[in-house]
Amino acid sequence: MLDNPRSPRVRAVAKLAKKGARSETGLFLLEGPQAVGEALTYSPELIVELYATPTALERYGDIAQKAAAASLDVDFVTEQVLDTMADTVTPQGFVAVCRQFPTAVKEIFAARPRLIAVLEEVRDPGNAGTIIRAADAAGADAVILTGRSVDLYNPKVVRSTTGSLFHLPVAVDATLADVLDRAREAGLQVLAADIKGDDLLDVRTAGLLSAPTAWLFGNEARGLDDDDLRQADRAVSLPIYGQAESLNLATAASVCLYESAFAHRS
């Protein structure tokens, strides 16, 4: 039982909440039974260390079974130690240390995707993680975060994906120009979500959403720069029928991705 919150081992895990430590080690934090369970199911080889309270491991017997199947040792810790390790206030009994595993942009397009999400200067971790989760749910082939977006392995991003991080390829640190060039070479149209764009209903009626598409989403506060918009084939907006001032970025992205998913399957 690891019971000293001030031990070097515990402090090393806790440091992964900081970007500097993640960059230096190539590792990141995974918290909670949902995320840990998905990692054990889809990519157990990425898990370097797995910590749990005895109570949590007893409650989630499937995690214990998956860890054993992957020949992973589970280190028992006290609640106090787990709270020190975790970034969240309620880690729910599990913390894992994993290797970072971004996908190369060229590999994404080599697979001839039909639907991807491109995030340009998306800074809010919750939005980035939720868009990855929405892309996974909509059956998208990949997500790409440009170098101006939030760190993919920020603990809040990882938590917001609720395990979808392990379900589809995600690339990081790309330049927008390179991504869009590769998208067009792979036969994808580029649709930019922007308040100044054409009504999504008109775009859908015109049948444009059935084509392979790279959806481009910009900053939460400012949207996409004019230069970025000019790189897209078309700007598309979501109509506001009620009195809401606007839609949250992740909500708007979910609608756009699902509209394409519906069109591809109709």
Secondary structure, 3 states (H helix, E strand, C coil): CECCCCCHHHHHHHHHHCHHHHHHHCEEEEECHHHHHHHHHHCHHHEEEEEECHHHHHHCHHHHHHHHHCCCCEEEECHHHHHHHCCCCCCCCEEEEEECCCCCHHHHHHCCCCEEEEECCCCCHHHHHHHHHHHHHCCCCEEEEECCCCCCCCHHHHHHHCCHHHCCCEEEEECHHHHHHHHHHCCCEEEEEEEEEEEHHHHHHCCHHHCCEEEEECECCCECCHHHHHCCCEEEECCCCCCCCCCCHHHHHHHHHHHHHHHHHC
